Structures are given as structure tokens and as C-alpha cells.
């Protein structure tokens, strides 16, 4: 019992001593303003104002292409904070606020590219601290260090992040962009950035602590901390090489045809994976100077023209009412109607309501129904829906193919087209792709059934959403989604054969798009552009388009390309630009020809020359000797631009595929570049020179170069005009 009492007494004494020490520390802190353990003078910071809080910034997730190339990322930037509070605590002998606004404004103006008066206005405001407007935000580390070197009183920096897009305009209407608001919170404003904003955003952390006036944490004080959680990464189905080939073609089309707009897409027909998607004019999400927010591929309904004829044939073949060898009159189709159902009549028939002709007034006389697609006859498709099937059967098949309803691809904003199918003229016009509107997104979904033996798949572009900490931790996995079987496999294969003849017969309308790498199947389109005031087709504008797939014997990838411009009767003959996209896709997928006739020939022999494929090495920053040794391993034609000894740029880029005989450009000097002899060059060759050297070129004609100015060997300067005349061989 006594021992127990002694123990209780000891505990009581210890408790009293601890309480005394704590009370003394509290007394010292609150009354004497001294921290007991550190003997720090707390006079200046005993209030809660010295409890500091720091934000631990979460990184927004990366957006990458299917090969891991970064398309969107966060960059660390800095915002200027100007302290104007003259009572702000500081170390003895130092000034912690802007004490000379005029001198500070003069020092910052040239660095920030701002007017001194504007800066002076910011620095003399009645506030404890201010930011310096948009030009004082998102500064690079180099700019921050340049300002810090000035040792300006009261000028401080807050670290923040800015969303950046390393490849600029790359698929910008699909990827979209993200921006910071006034509080510095970055969020998606458009495209994938907006659609997956929550998954990409992450969660900021924080750190709270009590510190002295110099920011030092007091010994024994509690620190509360929560780590930031970075956003998830997004993997798209896009392929950098294919996308860049597509966008290069857009710019060339804008130049060659003075086009108003260009748009296109590339897709795997069996999976629905979108490999390329874009339009021109476009925008750079790093600057967000956007004049048009419409995504042409999914938000711009248009009259597709003759590429729609394949679905007219699909309805006739699949419904069992088609004989391709049967004959049909291809002269003008005049029509009457009963209960709004059209039927063909003679030119002088009193029941005549109107007449339909072929493009350019063509008349092939009596031809087969198969030749009606090969020649792209409006008259024959009109005959199909009046003689072989009814308009209602055609309408049923359009519904099966998913037209005039949303595709509903995740991450893609879209609109619907308009079906005009009330009056006889409407029904006939839709058989050859006019009078009603669809989107390119609807077209590529519908064509997947044609190229995929009757199975229609939904296009998709989001391949994965995965943890930024562990790539194996996949939170969302895109997958192939079958959305219908609108036609049988036999019908699809018959359509593929017709499209093969359209692209490979000497009189087929798509014959100008043949490429040496593989055999294609294709259908062209040339559509009059309707006036916006409803006044018919009076604008003089057309939409030129191509739907192609390859290889012909087992289609794997489709390419759909369209542009709006003034009418040009040779638009499909001038095919080099679109063919460059087809060739890039063929090389990416290693689609080799199965027919010896598709192999390139030498000028002196008809023997086939083997076409070998190589991966372009990384040559930039290497010596020219090294680059030439590496390229000697290939069978490419290497052209050296400049007199330097080191490669400073190259085209094609590293990792891209090149083939036997292809021109490769190595830039060694941006000043001393001699004009090459471009005789015999194609537009693709010229494009390579332009991309490697940066010198713009004016082209006249199509085919191969027959004359040039300046002459070969002339030293080029930036003020020179390079002019080339091209002619078909």
C-alpha cells in the first residue's frame, strides 16, 4: 500500500513539472514572445499570420499518341507578384516591398514587353500586392532568372504550370486545349482536354507550418502535409507520322487549290482506331488564336457527293435486285412522279418534272450498271432507285449504315446531318450524294462495313486512360465496338471489287490515285456547294473528296480526304498531295503489293525493281560524315543542303519510314544553300526540300519539274522567289 502511494505521488510530481514547463513555454510565447526551445524572438510573428500554407502542385496528365509521343504536357512557369505593402515584415536592413515603382517599371518593361506606364499603374495601386497582368504570367525559368538578376525590391515569383503542346497544330481540333483561370487552376476548354478533364486534372497537395519572419520552421512546431496526386495519362490512337503527313497535305492543298477548308481522317477499318484526324485552317493550342471552333470532321455536315453512290449500290446489291452486267441508258435522266415517287420519262413527256445529268454533261450511251459506279454516273444511281429498288429501300439501308444519327464516339463533339427525302428531286439527289448532309465521322463508320466484309465498327480515338505512376494500371481501355452488319459479306466484297475497278481500270474515275507501294480501292467525289441562302448551287465552289482503302485484297486502313475550293475540272488529276498521304499509310503498315504491275519500273527496263523499306535514323547534331555513313546503309538518294559539317535538320524525321530511291534531305547550313537541280522532281520531293530548308516554293502545274528559277547552283537567300514549272510526263 505504501509502495502504491509513493508511485502515485511520483506520477503527480512529474505531471506538475511537465505542466509547469508547458505553461512556462506558453507564457514565454504569449507574454514574453520567446520560443523556449530555440530562444527565438517571436515579437514579429506570434499571430496566426505566420502560419504559412504552400500548395503542392499536381501535374496534369500527359496526352500521348499510340507510340508514346507527347502531345500535351505541363510546363513549369512563373507568375510575378509585386509586394506593395510598406509594413511587410523583412530582415533588418532589407526592403521587402516595391520602394521605387518608376525604376522598377523601367527595368521590367523591356523584359515583359510591356509599356512603362502600364507597369507603373500596377505598381502604384492601393493594394498589399498585385500581379502584373497576362504578360507577367507563365514566364519561363530563363525570364525569371533574368528578372531576379536585377535584384528589384518587392518583386517575387509564384511557381505555376502552363499547358503546352510540343507539336503545335497537331490534331488540335481533336486534342483541344487547357488553360489556367485567374486562380491558376488549369482545366480543359475544348476537345479531349475538356472531355477527360477530371481524369487528367489530378489533385493538389498542401503543406502548412508555422515559421519565423524568414520562413524558417520553428523547432517543435507541427507541420501538416498532404502530397499532390498527379493526373492520369491519356493514350490516343493517333499515329504521329500519319497525322503529320495528313497535316502537311492539308497545307499543300490550301496552297495549290486556294482551298477554303480541308479536312480528312485515317482509320483502321477492322478496329475503328483513328490514326489521323484534322483540318485546315487549324490553330496552335499554345497561343489559342482560334477563328473557327467547328471541328470539320464531326461538326460540319456537308453534301458528300459521289462517295455516297457506294451506298446506293449497296442497297441494290444486298436487297437481291442487282445485276451488274445489265445495261442502262446513261443519257439525261428526266423524271415524273406519282405520290412523290420518281420514275423515268422521256425528254418530251408531259409528265416530266425535271432532268438529271452526269458531271460535265457526260453521256456514255448504254453501259452496264457496274460501269455506272466506275464512271460515277448520277444517271445510273437515279436509275437504281427507280428501276431496281424503291426509294424507301434505299432509305432503309441509309438507316442501317448509321446516317442521319450521331455516331457517339467518346471524346468527340458532333452534330447530325439533315436528310431531305420528301420530294422526288430529294430522293434522286441523295442517290448521288447531294441534297442531304452527313459528317465525315458518319462516312468513315459507314464505309467500315464496306471494307470490313459487312461488319460496321464505331470509330474511336481514346485508347487508354492510365495511372501516371504505373502504366500497367489501366483505368479505361478503348476497344473495338461493332455497331451493326448493314450488308452481307458477299455484298461488301462485290462493292470492294467495283471500287477496285474504279481505282485501277484505265477509265476509272479514281485511277489517278494509284500508288507504287500497294493496290488501292477507291471512290471519288465532286460535289457542288449549295448557296447558304437556299438559292441552289450557284457559288462556283465544289467539295472534292476521296475515299480509299488498302490493300485492295484485304483492306486494313481507310483514308478519307476532302477539300472545298473553286471548281477545278482537273482536281482529281492533281493527285500527288493526297497520294503522299496514301503512301505514308502504306509504308507505316508495310502494305506491299501483290501484283507485279504495281512495282516501280526503271526508265530503261521493264523489270521490277525491289522496293526496300528503312527506318530513318536520328542524324541531327551528328557530323555529316556520320550521317552519310548511316544513309549509305539505305538505298535512298541523299541531298545535302548547305556547306556545314554537322546536320542541323533532316527530312524525313527520325523514326519515319523511307523506301528505295526516296529523296532524303540533310540540312547543314541555313545561310549557304545552293539551289538543287530539281528537274524531274515530284511535289513530294519539293515538299521535302521545303520542310528541310524552310524556303518556300511557288509551283505552276502538276506532274514533274520541267523548269526552275533560280538556276541550279545559285546560292539562295531568303528574299529570293523559287519558282518551279511542272508538267505531266
Secondary structure by P-SEA (a helix, b strand, c coil): caaaaaaaaaaaaaaaaaaaaaaaaaaaacccccccccccccccccccccbbbbbbbbbcbbbbcccccccbbbbbbbbbbbbcccccccccccccccccaaaaaaaacccccccaaaaaaaaaccccccccccccccccaaaaaaaaaaccccbbbbbbbbbbbcccccccccccccccccccbbbbccccccccccccbbbbbbbbbbbcccccccccbbbbbbbbbbbbbbbbcccaaaaaaaaaaaaaaaaacccccccccccccccccccccccccccccccccccccccccccccccccccaaaaaaaaaaaaccccccbbbbcccccccccccbbbbbcccccccccccccccccccccccaaaaaaaccaaaaaaaacccccaaaaaaaaaaaccccccccccccbbbbbbccccaaaaaaaaacccbbbcaaaaaaaacccccccbbbbbbcccccccccccccccbbbbbbbccccccaaaaaaaaaaaaaaaccccccccccccccbbbbbbbbbbbbbbcccccccccbbbbbbbbbcccccccbbbbbbbbcccccccccccaaaaaaaaaaaaaaccccccccccccccccccccbbbbbcccccccccaaaaaaaaccccbbbbbcccccccccccccccccccccbbbbbbcccccccccccccccaaaaaaaaaaccbbbbbccccccccccccccccccccbbbbbbbbcc
